[in-house]
Amino acid sequence: MDALDDLREHAQLIIITHQQRTMAIADALYGITMRADGVSAAISQRLERRG
């Protein structure tokens, strides 16, 4: 994924995916969840870089 690494240096990328390989290189994950009462909420998780 060298192309994505190059783009990351100059831009913020927002990619909608469920592909594990794409999600594995992300800096943060964002999602929408819905509670039992029908209220939607946005959630996010910043990821740490390994190695």
PDBQT receptor file of N, H, CA, C and O in Angstrom, charges set to zero:
ATOM      1  N   MET A   1       0.825  -1.199   0.000  1.00  0.00    +0.000 N 
ATOM      2  CA  MET A   1       0.000   0.000   0.000  1.00  0.00    +0.000 C 
ATOM      3  C   MET A   1       0.864   1.256   0.000  1.00  0.00    +0.000 C 
ATOM      4  O   MET A   1       0.518   2.235   0.661  1.00  0.00    +0.000 OA
ATOM      5  N   ASP A   2       1.941   1.250  -0.700  1.00  0.00    +0.000 N 
ATOM      6  H   ASP A   2       2.222   0.455  -1.237  1.00  0.00    +0.000 HD
ATOM      7  CA  ASP A   2       2.835   2.396  -0.755  1.00  0.00    +0.000 C 
ATOM      8  C   ASP A   2       2.146   3.649  -1.291  1.00  0.00    +0.000 C 
ATOM      9  O   ASP A   2       2.460   4.755  -0.853  1.00  0.00    +0.000 OA
ATOM     10  N   ALA A   3       1.219   3.495  -2.223  1.00  0.00    +0.000 N 
ATOM     11  H   ALA A   3       0.964   2.596  -2.579  1.00  0.00    +0.000 HD
ATOM     12  CA  ALA A   3       0.515   4.648  -2.786  1.00  0.00    +0.000 C 
ATOM     13  C   ALA A   3      -0.278   5.368  -1.704  1.00  0.00    +0.000 C 
ATOM     14  O   ALA A   3      -0.291   6.598  -1.666  1.00  0.00    +0.000 OA
ATOM     15  N   LEU A   4      -0.941   4.621  -0.822  1.00  0.00    +0.000 N 
ATOM     16  H   LEU A   4      -0.930   3.622  -0.853  1.00  0.00    +0.000 HD
ATOM     17  CA  LEU A   4      -1.693   5.249   0.265  1.00  0.00    +0.000 C 
ATOM     18  C   LEU A   4      -0.760   5.933   1.251  1.00  0.00    +0.000 C 
ATOM     19  O   LEU A   4      -1.079   7.008   1.759  1.00  0.00    +0.000 OA
ATOM     20  N   ASP A   5       0.376   5.330   1.526  1.00  0.00    +0.000 N 
ATOM     21  H   ASP A   5       0.634   4.457   1.114  1.00  0.00    +0.000 HD
ATOM     22  CA  ASP A   5       1.352   5.967   2.423  1.00  0.00    +0.000 C 
ATOM     23  C   ASP A   5       1.842   7.291   1.847  1.00  0.00    +0.000 C 
ATOM     24  O   ASP A   5       2.004   8.263   2.585  1.00  0.00    +0.000 OA
ATOM     25  N   ASP A   6       2.078   7.338   0.539  1.00  0.00    +0.000 N 
ATOM     26  H   ASP A   6       1.945   6.549  -0.060  1.00  0.00    +0.000 HD
ATOM     27  CA  ASP A   6       2.508   8.582  -0.105  1.00  0.00    +0.000 C 
ATOM     28  C   ASP A   6       1.432   9.653  -0.016  1.00  0.00    +0.000 C 
ATOM     29  O   ASP A   6       1.728  10.811   0.281  1.00  0.00    +0.000 OA
ATOM     30  N   LEU A   7       0.182   9.274  -0.272  1.00  0.00    +0.000 N 
ATOM     31  H   LEU A   7      -0.059   8.334  -0.513  1.00  0.00    +0.000 HD
ATOM     32  CA  LEU A   7      -0.923  10.234  -0.187  1.00  0.00    +0.000 C 
ATOM     33  C   LEU A   7      -1.128  10.734   1.236  1.00  0.00    +0.000 C 
ATOM     34  O   LEU A   7      -1.455  11.903   1.444  1.00  0.00    +0.000 OA
ATOM     35  N   ARG A   8      -0.939   9.861   2.211  1.00  0.00    +0.000 N 
ATOM     36  H   ARG A   8      -0.673   8.912   2.043  1.00  0.00    +0.000 HD
ATOM     37  CA  ARG A   8      -1.158  10.213   3.610  1.00  0.00    +0.000 C 
ATOM     38  C   ARG A   8      -0.276  11.383   4.045  1.00  0.00    +0.000 C 
ATOM     39  O   ARG A   8      -0.665  12.160   4.917  1.00  0.00    +0.000 OA
ATOM     40  N   GLU A   9       0.898  11.509   3.449  1.00  0.00    +0.000 N 
ATOM     41  H   GLU A   9       1.213  10.877   2.741  1.00  0.00    +0.000 HD
ATOM     42  CA  GLU A   9       1.816  12.587   3.818  1.00  0.00    +0.000 C 
ATOM     43  C   GLU A   9       1.285  13.957   3.414  1.00  0.00    +0.000 C 
ATOM     44  O   GLU A   9       1.679  14.961   4.007  1.00  0.00    +0.000 OA
ATOM     45  N   HIS A  10       0.397  14.024   2.416  1.00  0.00    +0.000 N 
ATOM     46  H   HIS A  10       0.077  13.208   1.934  1.00  0.00    +0.000 HD
ATOM     47  CA  HIS A  10      -0.058  15.294   1.869  1.00  0.00    +0.000 C 
ATOM     48  C   HIS A  10      -1.554  15.540   2.002  1.00  0.00    +0.000 C 
ATOM     49  O   HIS A  10      -2.015  16.647   1.727  1.00  0.00    +0.000 OA
ATOM     50  N   ALA A  11      -2.323  14.538   2.416  1.00  0.00    +0.000 N 
ATOM     51  H   ALA A  11      -1.948  13.638   2.640  1.00  0.00    +0.000 HD
ATOM     52  CA  ALA A  11      -3.777  14.695   2.437  1.00  0.00    +0.000 C 
ATOM     53  C   ALA A  11      -4.389  13.790   3.498  1.00  0.00    +0.000 C 
ATOM     54  O   ALA A  11      -3.778  12.819   3.941  1.00  0.00    +0.000 OA
ATOM     55  N   GLN A  12      -5.601  14.131   3.890  1.00  0.00    +0.000 N 
ATOM     56  H   GLN A  12      -6.098  14.920   3.530  1.00  0.00    +0.000 HD
ATOM     57  CA  GLN A  12      -6.371  13.276   4.768  1.00  0.00    +0.000 C 
ATOM     58  C   GLN A  12      -7.258  12.411   3.888  1.00  0.00    +0.000 C 
ATOM     59  O   GLN A  12      -8.012  12.925   3.061  1.00  0.00    +0.000 OA
ATOM     60  N   LEU A  13      -7.171  11.121   4.062  1.00  0.00    +0.000 N 
ATOM     61  H   LEU A  13      -6.559  10.703   4.733  1.00  0.00    +0.000 HD
ATOM     62  CA  LEU A  13      -7.961  10.194   3.262  1.00  0.00    +0.000 C 
ATOM     63  C   LEU A  13      -9.108   9.644   4.086  1.00  0.00    +0.000 C 
ATOM     64  O   LEU A  13      -8.920   9.242   5.234  1.00  0.00    +0.000 OA
ATOM     65  N   ILE A  14     -10.277   9.626   3.508  1.00  0.00    +0.000 N 
ATOM     66  H   ILE A  14     -10.429   9.952   2.575  1.00  0.00    +0.000 HD
ATOM     67  CA  ILE A  14     -11.430   8.995   4.139  1.00  0.00    +0.000 C 
ATOM     68  C   ILE A  14     -11.888   7.899   3.186  1.00  0.00    +0.000 C 
ATOM     69  O   ILE A  14     -12.347   8.177   2.078  1.00  0.00    +0.000 OA
ATOM     70  N   ILE A  15     -11.758   6.671   3.623  1.00  0.00    +0.000 N 
ATOM     71  H   ILE A  15     -11.385   6.446   4.523  1.00  0.00    +0.000 HD
ATOM     72  CA  ILE A  15     -12.096   5.521   2.803  1.00  0.00    +0.000 C 
ATOM     73  C   ILE A  15     -13.167   4.716   3.520  1.00  0.00    +0.000 C 
ATOM     74  O   ILE A  15     -13.001   4.354   4.685  1.00  0.00    +0.000 OA
ATOM     75  N   ILE A  16     -14.248   4.439   2.839  1.00  0.00    +0.000 N 
ATOM     76  H   ILE A  16     -14.383   4.733   1.892  1.00  0.00    +0.000 HD
ATOM     77  CA  ILE A  16     -15.317   3.630   3.411  1.00  0.00    +0.000 C 
ATOM     78  C   ILE A  16     -15.085   2.194   2.966  1.00  0.00    +0.000 C 
ATOM     79  O   ILE A  16     -15.121   1.877   1.777  1.00  0.00    +0.000 OA
ATOM     80  N   THR A  17     -14.845   1.326   3.959  1.00  0.00    +0.000 N 
ATOM     81  H   THR A  17     -14.816   1.583   4.925  1.00  0.00    +0.000 HD
ATOM     82  CA  THR A  17     -14.488  -0.054   3.627  1.00  0.00    +0.000 C 
ATOM     83  C   THR A  17     -14.765  -0.978   4.800  1.00  0.00    +0.000 C 
ATOM     84  O   THR A  17     -14.890  -0.544   5.946  1.00  0.00    +0.000 OA
ATOM     85  N   HIS A  18     -14.857  -2.246   4.489  1.00  0.00    +0.000 N 
ATOM     86  H   HIS A  18     -14.757  -2.599   3.559  1.00  0.00    +0.000 HD
ATOM     87  CA  HIS A  18     -14.864  -3.299   5.500  1.00  0.00    +0.000 C 
ATOM     88  C   HIS A  18     -13.702  -4.256   5.254  1.00  0.00    +0.000 C 
ATOM     89  O   HIS A  18     -13.624  -5.323   5.863  1.00  0.00    +0.000 OA
ATOM     90  N   GLN A  19     -12.795  -3.861   4.351  1.00  0.00    +0.000 N 
ATOM     91  H   GLN A  19     -12.858  -2.994   3.856  1.00  0.00    +0.000 HD
ATOM     92  CA  GLN A  19     -11.645  -4.697   4.025  1.00  0.00    +0.000 C 
ATOM     93  C   GLN A  19     -10.611  -4.628   5.151  1.00  0.00    +0.000 C 
ATOM     94  O   GLN A  19     -10.139  -3.546   5.500  1.00  0.00    +0.000 OA
ATOM     95  N   GLN A  20     -10.265  -5.771   5.709  1.00  0.00    +0.000 N 
ATOM     96  H   GLN A  20     -10.648  -6.650   5.425  1.00  0.00    +0.000 HD
ATOM     97  CA  GLN A  20      -9.347  -5.823   6.839  1.00  0.00    +0.000 C 
ATOM     98  C   GLN A  20      -7.979  -5.227   6.494  1.00  0.00    +0.000 C 
ATOM     99  O   GLN A  20      -7.400  -4.521   7.320  1.00  0.00    +0.000 OA
ATOM    100  N   ARG A  21      -7.453  -5.490   5.302  1.00  0.00    +0.000 N 
ATOM    101  H   ARG A  21      -7.924  -6.063   4.631  1.00  0.00    +0.000 HD
ATOM    102  CA  ARG A  21      -6.129  -4.966   4.931  1.00  0.00    +0.000 C 
ATOM    103  C   ARG A  21      -6.134  -3.442   4.883  1.00  0.00    +0.000 C 
ATOM    104  O   ARG A  21      -5.167  -2.812   5.311  1.00  0.00    +0.000 OA
ATOM    105  N   THR A  22      -7.199  -2.843   4.372  1.00  0.00    +0.000 N 
ATOM    106  H   THR A  22      -7.985  -3.355   4.025  1.00  0.00    +0.000 HD
ATOM    107  CA  THR A  22      -7.287  -1.386   4.308  1.00  0.00    +0.000 C 
ATOM    108  C   THR A  22      -7.429  -0.798   5.701  1.00  0.00    +0.000 C 
ATOM    109  O   THR A  22      -6.782   0.198   6.024  1.00  0.00    +0.000 OA
ATOM    110  N   MET A  23      -8.263  -1.402   6.521  1.00  0.00    +0.000 N 
ATOM    111  H   MET A  23      -8.788  -2.211   6.259  1.00  0.00    +0.000 HD
ATOM    112  CA  MET A  23      -8.463  -0.909   7.881  1.00  0.00    +0.000 C 
ATOM    113  C   MET A  23      -7.189  -1.039   8.712  1.00  0.00    +0.000 C 
ATOM    114  O   MET A  23      -6.963  -0.237   9.619  1.00  0.00    +0.000 OA
ATOM    115  N   ALA A  24      -6.360  -2.030   8.419  1.00  0.00    +0.000 N 
ATOM    116  H   ALA A  24      -6.544  -2.681   7.682  1.00  0.00    +0.000 HD
ATOM    117  CA  ALA A  24      -5.140  -2.272   9.192  1.00  0.00    +0.000 C 
ATOM    118  C   ALA A  24      -4.118  -1.156   9.044  1.00  0.00    +0.000 C 
ATOM    119  O   ALA A  24      -3.288  -0.974   9.935  1.00  0.00    +0.000 OA
ATOM    120  N   ILE A  25      -4.151  -0.398   7.943  1.00  0.00    +0.000 N 
ATOM    121  H   ILE A  25      -4.825  -0.546   7.220  1.00  0.00    +0.000 HD
ATOM    122  CA  ILE A  25      -3.175   0.675   7.761  1.00  0.00    +0.000 C 
ATOM    123  C   ILE A  25      -3.730   2.042   8.154  1.00  0.00    +0.000 C 
ATOM    124  O   ILE A  25      -3.044   3.054   8.015  1.00  0.00    +0.000 OA
ATOM    125  N   ALA A  26      -4.958   2.075   8.640  1.00  0.00    +0.000 N 
ATOM    126  H   ALA A  26      -5.516   1.253   8.753  1.00  0.00    +0.000 HD
ATOM    127  CA  ALA A  26      -5.608   3.340   8.978  1.00  0.00    +0.000 C 
ATOM    128  C   ALA A  26      -5.015   3.955  10.249  1.00  0.00    +0.000 C 
ATOM    129  O   ALA A  26      -4.492   3.247  11.110  1.00  0.00    +0.000 OA
ATOM    130  N   ASP A  27      -5.105   5.278  10.348  1.00  0.00    +0.000 N 
ATOM    131  H   ASP A  27      -5.529   5.853   9.649  1.00  0.00    +0.000 HD
ATOM    132  CA  ASP A  27      -4.719   5.991  11.566  1.00  0.00    +0.000 C 
ATOM    133  C   ASP A  27      -5.877   6.051  12.554  1.00  0.00    +0.000 C 
ATOM    134  O   ASP A  27      -5.667   6.139  13.764  1.00  0.00    +0.000 OA
ATOM    135  N   ALA A  28      -7.105   6.001  12.032  1.00  0.00    +0.000 N 
ATOM    136  H   ALA A  28      -7.276   5.929  11.050  1.00  0.00    +0.000 HD
ATOM    137  CA  ALA A  28      -8.297   6.049  12.872  1.00  0.00    +0.000 C 
ATOM    138  C   ALA A  28      -9.436   5.346  12.143  1.00  0.00    +0.000 C 
ATOM    139  O   ALA A  28      -9.480   5.318  10.913  1.00  0.00    +0.000 OA
ATOM    140  N   LEU A  29     -10.353   4.782  12.920  1.00  0.00    +0.000 N 
ATOM    141  H   LEU A  29     -10.317   4.805  13.919  1.00  0.00    +0.000 HD
ATOM    142  CA  LEU A  29     -11.542   4.155  12.364  1.00  0.00    +0.000 C 
ATOM    143  C   LEU A  29     -12.760   4.925  12.870  1.00  0.00    +0.000 C 
ATOM    144  O   LEU A  29     -12.795   5.349  14.025  1.00  0.00    +0.000 OA
ATOM    145  N   TYR A  30     -13.747   5.103  12.013  1.00  0.00    +0.000 N 
ATOM    146  H   TYR A  30     -13.719   4.758  11.075  1.00  0.00    +0.000 HD
ATOM    147  CA  TYR A  30     -14.983   5.799  12.360  1.00  0.00    +0.000 C 
ATOM    148  C   TYR A  30     -16.149   4.915  11.977  1.00  0.00    +0.000 C 
ATOM    149  O   TYR A  30     -16.083   4.177  10.994  1.00  0.00    +0.000 OA
ATOM    150  N   GLY A  31     -17.203   4.988  12.742  1.00  0.00    +0.000 N 
ATOM    151  H   GLY A  31     -17.257   5.588  13.540  1.00  0.00    +0.000 HD
ATOM    152  CA  GLY A  31     -18.377   4.184  12.428  1.00  0.00    +0.000 C 
ATOM    153  C   GLY A  31     -19.636   4.798  12.998  1.00  0.00    +0.000 C 
ATOM    154  O   GLY A  31     -19.587   5.734  13.796  1.00  0.00    +0.000 OA
ATOM    155  N   ILE A  32     -20.751   4.262  12.580  1.00  0.00    +0.000 N 
ATOM    156  H   ILE A  32     -20.791   3.502  11.932  1.00  0.00    +0.000 HD
ATOM    157  CA  ILE A  32     -22.055   4.667  13.084  1.00  0.00    +0.000 C 
ATOM    158  C   ILE A  32     -22.691   3.447  13.728  1.00  0.00    +0.000 C 
ATOM    159  O   ILE A  32     -22.671   2.355  13.159  1.00  0.00    +0.000 OA
ATOM    160  N   THR A  33     -23.244   3.628  14.892  1.00  0.00    +0.000 N 
ATOM    161  H   THR A  33     -23.260   4.514  15.354  1.00  0.00    +0.000 HD
ATOM    162  CA  THR A  33     -23.916   2.552  15.595  1.00  0.00    +0.000 C 
ATOM    163  C   THR A  33     -25.316   3.018  15.985  1.00  0.00    +0.000 C 
ATOM    164  O   THR A  33     -25.568   4.216  16.116  1.00  0.00    +0.000 OA
ATOM    165  N   MET A  34     -26.208   2.074  16.167  1.00  0.00    +0.000 N 
ATOM    166  H   MET A  34     -26.003   1.101  16.061  1.00  0.00    +0.000 HD
ATOM    167  CA  MET A  34     -27.567   2.420  16.575  1.00  0.00    +0.000 C 
ATOM    168  C   MET A  34     -27.918   1.656  17.852  1.00  0.00    +0.000 C 
ATOM    169  O   MET A  34     -27.802   0.433  17.923  1.00  0.00    +0.000 OA
ATOM    170  N   ARG A  35     -28.345   2.414  18.848  1.00  0.00    +0.000 N 
ATOM    171  H   ARG A  35     -28.439   3.408  18.791  1.00  0.00    +0.000 HD
ATOM    172  CA  ARG A  35     -28.755   1.816  20.116  1.00  0.00    +0.000 C 
ATOM    173  C   ARG A  35     -30.107   1.132  19.950  1.00  0.00    +0.000 C 
ATOM    174  O   ARG A  35     -30.778   1.303  18.932  1.00  0.00    +0.000 OA
ATOM    175  N   ALA A  36     -30.498   0.364  20.948  1.00  0.00    +0.000 N 
ATOM    176  H   ALA A  36     -29.953   0.225  21.775  1.00  0.00    +0.000 HD
ATOM    177  CA  ALA A  36     -31.771  -0.360  20.908  1.00  0.00    +0.000 C 
ATOM    178  C   ALA A  36     -32.964   0.589  20.792  1.00  0.00    +0.000 C 
ATOM    179  O   ALA A  36     -34.009   0.209  20.262  1.00  0.00    +0.000 OA
ATOM    180  N   ASP A  37     -32.813   1.837  21.291  1.00  0.00    +0.000 N 
ATOM    181  H   ASP A  37     -31.965   2.146  21.721  1.00  0.00    +0.000 HD
ATOM    182  CA  ASP A  37     -33.932   2.790  21.227  1.00  0.00    +0.000 C 
ATOM    183  C   ASP A  37     -33.985   3.536  19.892  1.00  0.00    +0.000 C 
ATOM    184  O   ASP A  37     -34.811   4.431  19.716  1.00  0.00    +0.000 OA
ATOM    185  N   GLY A  38     -33.100   3.168  18.941  1.00  0.00    +0.000 N 
ATOM    186  H   GLY A  38     -32.429   2.441  19.083  1.00  0.00    +0.000 HD
ATOM    187  CA  GLY A  38     -33.144   3.761  17.607  1.00  0.00    +0.000 C 
ATOM    188  C   GLY A  38     -32.310   5.010  17.423  1.00  0.00    +0.000 C 
ATOM    189  O   GLY A  38     -32.345   5.611  16.349  1.00  0.00    +0.000 OA
ATOM    190  N   VAL A  39     -31.557   5.424  18.437  1.00  0.00    +0.000 N 
ATOM    191  H   VAL A  39     -31.528   4.936  19.310  1.00  0.00    +0.000 HD
ATOM    192  CA  VAL A  39     -30.721   6.620  18.347  1.00  0.00    +0.000 C 
ATOM    193  C   VAL A  39     -29.360   6.232  17.766  1.00  0.00    +0.000 C 
ATOM    194  O   VAL A  39     -28.704   5.323  18.275  1.00  0.00    +0.000 OA
ATOM    195  N   SER A  40     -28.937   6.916  16.705  1.00  0.00    +0.000 N 
ATOM    196  H   SER A  40     -29.470   7.654  16.292  1.00  0.00    +0.000 HD
ATOM    197  CA  SER A  40     -27.639   6.658  16.081  1.00  0.00    +0.000 C 
ATOM    198  C   SER A  40     -26.562   7.508  16.739  1.00  0.00    +0.000 C 
ATOM    199  O   SER A  40     -26.824   8.616  17.208  1.00  0.00    +0.000 OA
ATOM    200  N   ALA A  41     -25.354   6.974  16.766  1.00  0.00    +0.000 N 
ATOM    201  H   ALA A  41     -25.142   6.074  16.386  1.00  0.00    +0.000 HD
ATOM    202  CA  ALA A  41     -24.222   7.702  17.332  1.00  0.00    +0.000 C 
ATOM    203  C   ALA A  41     -22.983   7.419  16.496  1.00  0.00    +0.000 C 
ATOM    204  O   ALA A  41     -22.776   6.296  16.036  1.00  0.00    +0.000 OA
ATOM    205  N   ALA A  42     -22.162   8.444  16.302  1.00  0.00    +0.000 N 
ATOM    206  H   ALA A  42     -22.331   9.357  16.675  1.00  0.00    +0.000 HD
ATOM    207  CA  ALA A  42     -20.878   8.288  15.616  1.00  0.00    +0.000 C 
ATOM    208  C   ALA A  42     -19.837   7.886  16.650  1.00  0.00    +0.000 C 
ATOM    209  O   ALA A  42     -19.804   8.434  17.753  1.00  0.00    +0.000 OA
ATOM    210  N   ILE A  43     -18.995   6.935  16.295  1.00  0.00    +0.000 N 
ATOM    211  H   ILE A  43     -19.023   6.490  15.399  1.00  0.00    +0.000 HD
ATOM    212  CA  ILE A  43     -17.915   6.498  17.188  1.00  0.00    +0.000 C 
ATOM    213  C   ILE A  43     -16.603   6.567  16.412  1.00  0.00    +0.000 C 
ATOM    214  O   ILE A  43     -16.586   6.453  15.186  1.00  0.00    +0.000 OA
ATOM    215  N   SER A  44     -15.509   6.754  17.144  1.00  0.00    +0.000 N 
ATOM    216  H   SER A  44     -15.523   6.847  18.139  1.00  0.00    +0.000 HD
ATOM    217  CA  SER A  44     -14.207   6.782  16.497  1.00  0.00    +0.000 C 
ATOM    218  C   SER A  44     -13.178   6.128  17.405  1.00  0.00    +0.000 C 
ATOM    219  O   SER A  44     -13.334   6.088  18.625  1.00  0.00    +0.000 OA
ATOM    220  N   GLN A  45     -12.135   5.624  16.787  1.00  0.00    +0.000 N 
ATOM    221  H   GLN A  45     -12.008   5.657  15.795  1.00  0.00    +0.000 HD
ATOM    222  CA  GLN A  45     -11.029   5.013  17.532  1.00  0.00    +0.000 C 
ATOM    223  C   GLN A  45      -9.734   5.328  16.820  1.00  0.00    +0.000 C 
ATOM    224  O   GLN A  45      -9.547   4.918  15.675  1.00  0.00    +0.000 OA
ATOM    225  N   ARG A  46      -8.829   6.051  17.475  1.00  0.00    +0.000 N 
ATOM    226  H   ARG A  46      -8.982   6.385  18.405  1.00  0.00    +0.000 HD
ATOM    227  CA  ARG A  46      -7.513   6.342  16.914  1.00  0.00    +0.000 C 
ATOM    228  C   ARG A  46      -6.643   5.116  17.152  1.00  0.00    +0.000 C 
ATOM    229  O   ARG A  46      -6.700   4.509  18.222  1.00  0.00    +0.000 OA
ATOM    230  N   LEU A  47      -5.843   4.752  16.163  1.00  0.00    +0.000 N 
ATOM    231  H   LEU A  47      -5.797   5.245  15.294  1.00  0.00    +0.000 HD
ATOM    232  CA  LEU A  47      -5.013   3.553  16.234  1.00  0.00    +0.000 C 
ATOM    233  C   LEU A  47      -3.555   3.925  16.392  1.00  0.00    +0.000 C 
ATOM    234  O   LEU A  47      -3.093   4.928  15.848  1.00  0.00    +0.000 OA
ATOM    235  N   GLU A  48      -2.834   3.106  17.142  1.00  0.00    +0.000 N 
ATOM    236  H   GLU A  48      -3.209   2.291  17.584  1.00  0.00    +0.000 HD
ATOM    237  CA  GLU A  48      -1.402   3.307  17.328  1.00  0.00    +0.000 C 
ATOM    238  C   GLU A  48      -0.640   2.615  16.215  1.00  0.00    +0.000 C 
ATOM    239  O   GLU A  48      -1.046   1.555  15.738  1.00  0.00    +0.000 OA
ATOM    240  N   ARG A  49       0.454   3.212  15.807  1.00  0.00    +0.000 N 
ATOM    241  H   ARG A  49       0.783   4.072  16.195  1.00  0.00    +0.000 HD
ATOM    242  CA  ARG A  49       1.343   2.613  14.790  1.00  0.00    +0.000 C 
ATOM    243  C   ARG A  49       2.297   1.648  15.473  1.00  0.00    +0.000 C 
ATOM    244  O   ARG A  49       2.888   1.971  16.503  1.00  0.00    +0.000 OA
ATOM    245  N   ARG A  50       2.441   0.478  14.904  1.00  0.00    +0.000 N 
ATOM    246  H   ARG A  50       1.960   0.216  14.067  1.00  0.00    +0.000 HD
ATOM    247  CA  ARG A  50       3.398  -0.508  15.418  1.00  0.00    +0.000 C 
ATOM    248  C   ARG A  50       4.635  -0.502  14.541  1.00  0.00    +0.000 C 
ATOM    249  O   ARG A  50       4.555  -0.404  13.316  1.00  0.00    +0.000 OA
ATOM    250  N   GLY A  51       5.776  -0.608  15.198  1.00  0.00    +0.000 N 
ATOM    251  H   GLY A  51       5.840  -0.687  16.193  1.00  0.00    +0.000 HD
ATOM    252  CA  GLY A  51       7.037  -0.803  14.526  1.00  0.00    +0.000 C 
ATOM    253  C   GLY A  51       7.421   0.219  13.591  1.00  0.00    +0.000 C 
ATOM    254  O   GLY A  51       8.484   0.126  12.976  1.00  0.00    +0.000 OA
TER     255      GLY A  51
